[in-house]
Amino acid sequence: MTSNETFIDELVKLTAESPNPFSKDFWIRCFAHIMNMCVQDILKSVSDLLQQLRHLVIAIRASPQRIQKFLKMLAYFNLTGFNYD
């Protein structure tokens, strides 16, 4: 059994109880490869967003005035309850 076949068998098991279970009848041989490419693209997008978030946090923390303005924005949007340290 190939690793792709193992993957498809596991996908069938994992989705058996879902409203739209996956069936081997719909298996396209390159399905696992396509899924891998999709996940890689998603991870790249998330990685880019996390990098932007890191830059934003660094910029906010670089200035006491920015920290205060950020805390005021949290309060304005009723997002208080975060412990800023």
N, C-alpha and C positions, 0 to 999 in steps of 0.2 A: 504494500500500500504506500502511495506517495504521500508527502507531507500535505499536498493540496487536498488529497482525498480525506486525510485525517482532519484537516481544517473544515472541510465541507460536512463531514459526519458530525463534528462538534457543533457547527452552526445549526445543523438540523436539530440536534438535541437541545441546544440553548433556546431555540425559538419554538419548540414543540408546543408550549403552552400559551404562546402569544396569539393575538388575533390574526396575525398574518405569518404563519410559520413558513420557514424556508423549506423548500422541497428540492431534493436532488434532481428532480425533473427540470428544474430551472438552472441547473449548474452549467455555467460556461467555464471552460477549462482555464481561462485566464482570470477568473473571478478573484482569486486570492491575491493575484498580482495587482489587479485594479484596486482592491480594498487597501492593500499596502500603500499604493501611491496616494490614495485619498487620505489615509491616516497621516502619511508623511507631510502632505500639504497642510492638513489641519494643525499638526504639531508645529510646522514652520510659522503658520499664522499666529498661533498662540505664543510662540517664542518671540515673534516680533512685537506682539501686544505687551507681553511681559517686560520686554526691554524698554518699551515706551513708558510703561508704568514705573519701572525702576528710575528712569530719568526724571519723571514727574515727582516721585517721592524725594529724590535727591535735591531737586530744585526747591521743593516746599520746605524741606528740613534745613536748607542752607540759610534761611533768614527767619528770625523771630517774627517779623511782620507777616511773612507768608504763612507761617504756622498759625498765627492768630486769625488771618483772613480765611484760611482753610477750616479752622474750627468754627468760625462764624458761618461759613457755607454749610457745614455739617448740621449746625443748629437750625439754620434756615430751612433745610430739607428734612428736618426732624430725624436726623441720623446720629443724634447724640447717643452716648452709651459706649462709644469706642474709647478705650484708654490709650491716650497718646503719650508715649514715653520714648 
